[in-house]
Structure formats: C-alpha cells, structure tokens
Amino acid sequence: MRAVVLTQYGGPEVLKVSEAPDPVPGPEEIVIEVEAAGINRADLHQREGRYPPPPPAPPVEIPGLECAGTVVACGERVVEFSVGQRVAALLPGGGYAERVAVHQRLAWEVPAAQSWVEAGSTPEAYLTAYDALFDKAGLAMGQRVVIHAAAGGVGSAAVQLATAAGVRVLATAGSDEKVAWTRQLGAEVGVNYRTQDFAEAVREWTGGVGVDAVIDFVGGPYWQANCDSLKPGGTLVLVGTLGGARAEVRLGQLLQSRLTVRGTALRSRPLELKMALVQQFRQRVVPLLGSRFNPRIDRVFWWEEVAEAHRYMETNQNLGKIALAIRRTALD
Ligand SMILES: NC(=O)c1ccc[n+]([C@@H]2O[C@H](COP(=O)([O-])OP(=O)(O)OC[C@H]3O[C@@H](n4cnc5c(N)ncnc54)[C@H](OP(=O)(O)O)[C@@H]3O)[C@@H](O)[C@H]2O)c1
C-alpha cells in the first residue's frame, strides 16, 4: 500500500507519500480502507520527533490519529463489524495511509449523515473533548466552563459538546473572527485573548464567582489566570501545553480554593481505557453526529499535499478541522 511514512523527523517537507507494508489484522482487529483522515496538532509534534507513537513501536512510523473508511478485512475474533461497513476509528497512528488495522472496539459505524471527511475528523478531536469535559471535569447542565483554543479542532468539538449538554461556555481564541465563529458554535461569551484579559472576562461573566472548569491547551503561560478563573472546588483540565510546559504553582491557592488539576493524554493510555471511552462515546455521542453536531471542516487537502496541510495548521488559521482525502471518493 501507499502511506505517509516518516523516514526522518523535521519540517513539513519530510512528509511524502511512499510505499509501506500492508497492515495485517490481529485477531480482534479490522482493516480499514481509508477514505479520509483528520489532521491533529499532535501529528505535527510527531513529525518533528517530539511525540513518538506509544509502544509497541510500529514497523514503520505513519502519522494519523483518526480516520474513516470501509472495512476490508476482519481478524478471526471480530464480532462488531463485517467487510463493507463504513467505520470511523481512533488510531494510535497510521491514519495517513491507504489501509490501517485497528482494534474493533476503537471503531464505530459512521452515521449516514456524516461525510467521509467529517467522519474521519471526528474520533481524536471529539473523544478528547468528551473525555475532558465530562470525565475529567465532570461537567453537568447549567455549569460554566472556559474552553481555550476554542476555534481549533479539539476546542471547537468541546464548545459543541458542552453546549449540547447545557454547559455554559466562555471560549477564548486568537482573533475576533475566531471568537465570532465560536459563538456561532454555541459559546455564550467569546474572548480574543490577544486584546482582552480572559480572567477578567470570567470575573465579569460569573459576577466574581469563577467557573466550574477550565479546559486548557496552552499550559504554562495560562496557569495562573486559569487558577484565578476557577471557583472554589473547580477543576483545571490540562489537555495540551502549546504555550509552554512549565509554571510556578501557588500551592496555597490550590489548598484554599480546593482546586483540582487533571492532566490527560488519550494516545498513550492503555488500550482497555481507550476502549471503555470509545464504547461510552459510541452510545452517547455517535447517534448525534451529523445531526446535532459535526466537526466543522476548514479545509480538505488531497493527501499528496500533506506537507501543505501541515504548514497550514502551523499558521493557526484553521476554524475547526483540517482533513486529508486519501481516496478521491472522499471528495464526492
Ligand atoms: N491530551 C490529549 O489527549 C490531546 C488530544 C488531542 C489534542 N491534544 C492537544 O490539544 C491541542 C490542540 O490540538 P488541535 O488538534 O485541536 O490543534 P489545532 O486545531 O491546531 O488548534 C490549536 C489552536 O491553538 C491555538 N494556539 C496555538 N498556539 C497557542 C499558544 N501558544 N497560545 C494560545 N493559543 C495557541 C491556535 O489558535 P488561536 O489563533 O486561537 O491561538 C491554534 O489554532 C494540542 O496541544 C494537542 O497536542 C491533546
């Protein structure tokens, strides 16, 4: 088969479509003929050599944490799917390829209302957002959350999921256009962090009380303002460290305000935990995909232009997801 194989780490120019071994399914795995794959920020980090795939090391390193396509082969113990079904799957890697093997319990049938590109851009972004909002932060209807990087792939999924669950959202993003877009997705308040102080906006929005949770992708530079934005007993969920991975912690504030800080990483967690999350998501969220909410696709790149797609993500211009079309039928 053909795939984007990482033979060296570096800039977008290292990404090239070349020959790779065909995947062989394990007993509980399905092989998916990939139509479309979502691009995630983590793929850029992997390309730079800063985010290796979890063990066991794959025979060749192919990026791609999510995809959608057709089942073309099933291992001997597969009971969930049969050949010919349209599926989307969470992957430990390997999505930028014509075919990929994945455990049956990391996949679900694509709802009829979703296109290939939408379905392939769903798993990593929506599972991360779902897990952060409802498992890590334990948010419920009527509570309030700050969602940073809210116009990005995971952030925009989080705004949609929170809004659908009746959680009130203050979204932050880096331009007025992005802020307006997050409000269309359902955010009650939008803050352009380049021109406004988000902690101050939280104080105004909550009458000085603070929010129940903050979903953060920025890390170090936001640490203090995040803690200051939480109400007593609130939870900070750290999903990324785009701005830096170090912070000075005022331990007294954690004590006095009874704050909880939870880190999360989807890709490196044990298979059993990923399967449990996917099964819950499959029941609660998948039936609503394509109708109640859907990934917003900013741009689709033909996969031979994968380097261009990575360069585009690096410019932080995307509103929602950037996708790769692996087969022409994904563009129909
Ligand atoms: N822990 C996990 O399991 C997990 C899973 C998936 C993703 N992630 C992480 O989540 C983050 C977002 O991923 P994504 O795929 O949604 O990326 P994305 O679509 O590229 O969105 C990221 C957005 O973050 C904003 N940003 C970038 N650098 C920033 C900075 N220094 N300060 C403030 N905002 C910044 C940019 O928007 P603005 O113009 O608004 O600044 C950018 O568009 C990444 O760090 C990724 O590694 C973690």
The ligand as a MOL file (V3000), in Angstrom:
LIG
                    3D

  0  0  0     0  0            999 V3000
M  V30 BEGIN CTAB
M  V30 COUNTS 48 52 0 0 0
M  V30 BEGIN ATOM
M  V30 1 N -4.0460 15.2890 25.7800 0
M  V30 2 C -4.6100 14.7200 24.7360 0
M  V30 3 O -5.0020 13.5540 24.7660 0
M  V30 4 C -4.7610 15.5170 23.4720 0
M  V30 5 C -5.5400 15.0390 22.4150 0
M  V30 6 C -5.7060 15.8320 21.2820 0
M  V30 7 C -5.0780 17.0760 21.2180 0
M  V30 8 N -4.3010 17.4720 22.2560 0 CHG=1
M  V30 9 C -3.6290 18.7750 22.2300 0
M  V30 10 O -4.6110 19.7780 22.0830 0
M  V30 11 C -4.0570 20.9010 21.4400 0
M  V30 12 C -4.9680 21.3220 20.2920 0
M  V30 13 O -4.9440 20.3360 19.2660 0
M  V30 14 P -5.7850 20.5590 17.9260 0
M  V30 15 O -5.5620 19.3630 17.0960 0
M  V30 16 O -7.1530 20.9980 18.2680 0 CHG=-1
M  V30 17 O -4.9640 21.7910 17.2970 0
M  V30 18 P -5.4070 22.9570 16.2930 0
M  V30 19 O -6.6310 22.6220 15.5340 0
M  V30 20 O -4.1510 23.2970 15.5620 0
M  V30 21 O -5.7840 24.1600 17.2760 0
M  V30 22 C -4.8280 24.7220 18.0990 0
M  V30 23 C -5.0940 26.2160 18.2620 0
M  V30 24 O -4.4480 26.6120 19.4670 0
M  V30 25 C -4.1300 27.9690 19.3810 0
M  V30 26 N -2.7450 28.1540 19.8270 0
M  V30 27 C -1.6240 27.6850 19.2820 0
M  V30 28 N -0.5620 28.0680 19.9890 0
M  V30 29 C -1.0330 28.8040 21.0020 0
M  V30 30 C -0.4340 29.4830 22.0950 0
M  V30 31 N 0.8960 29.4790 22.2680 0
M  V30 32 N -1.2130 30.1400 22.9510 0
M  V30 33 C -2.5610 30.1450 22.7710 0
M  V30 34 N -3.1960 29.5060 21.7820 0
M  V30 35 C -2.4240 28.8510 20.9020 0
M  V30 36 C -4.2780 28.4100 17.9360 0
M  V30 37 O -5.4630 29.1700 17.8260 0
M  V30 38 P -5.5270 30.7310 18.2500 0
M  V30 39 O -5.4080 31.5190 16.9890 0
M  V30 40 O -6.8610 30.8310 18.8790 0
M  V30 41 O -4.3890 30.9930 19.1650 0
M  V30 42 C -4.4540 27.0830 17.1990 0
M  V30 43 O -5.2360 27.2220 16.0490 0
M  V30 44 C -2.6410 20.4810 21.0180 0
M  V30 45 O -1.7470 20.9270 22.0150 0
M  V30 46 C -2.7070 18.9860 21.0470 0
M  V30 47 O -1.4480 18.3920 21.2210 0
M  V30 48 C -4.1280 16.7300 23.3610 0
M  V30 END ATOM
M  V30 BEGIN BOND
M  V30 1 1 1 2
M  V30 2 2 2 3
M  V30 3 1 2 4
M  V30 4 1 4 5
M  V30 5 2 4 48
M  V30 6 2 5 6
M  V30 7 1 6 7
M  V30 8 2 7 8
M  V30 9 1 8 9
M  V30 10 1 8 48
M  V30 11 1 9 10
M  V30 12 1 9 46
M  V30 13 1 10 11
M  V30 14 1 11 12
M  V30 15 1 11 44
M  V30 16 1 12 13
M  V30 17 1 13 14
M  V30 18 2 14 15
M  V30 19 1 14 16
M  V30 20 1 14 17
M  V30 21 1 17 18
M  V30 22 2 18 19
M  V30 23 1 18 20
M  V30 24 1 18 21
M  V30 25 1 21 22
M  V30 26 1 22 23
M  V30 27 1 23 24
M  V30 28 1 23 42
M  V30 29 1 24 25
M  V30 30 1 25 26
M  V30 31 1 25 36
M  V30 32 1 26 27
M  V30 33 1 26 35
M  V30 34 2 27 28
M  V30 35 1 28 29
M  V30 36 1 29 30
M  V30 37 2 29 35
M  V30 38 1 30 31
M  V30 39 2 30 32
M  V30 40 1 32 33
M  V30 41 2 33 34
M  V30 42 1 34 35
M  V30 43 1 36 37
M  V30 44 1 36 42
M  V30 45 1 37 38
M  V30 46 2 38 39
M  V30 47 1 38 40
M  V30 48 1 38 41
M  V30 49 1 42 43
M  V30 50 1 44 45
M  V30 51 1 44 46
M  V30 52 1 46 47
M  V30 END BOND
M  V30 END CTAB
M  END
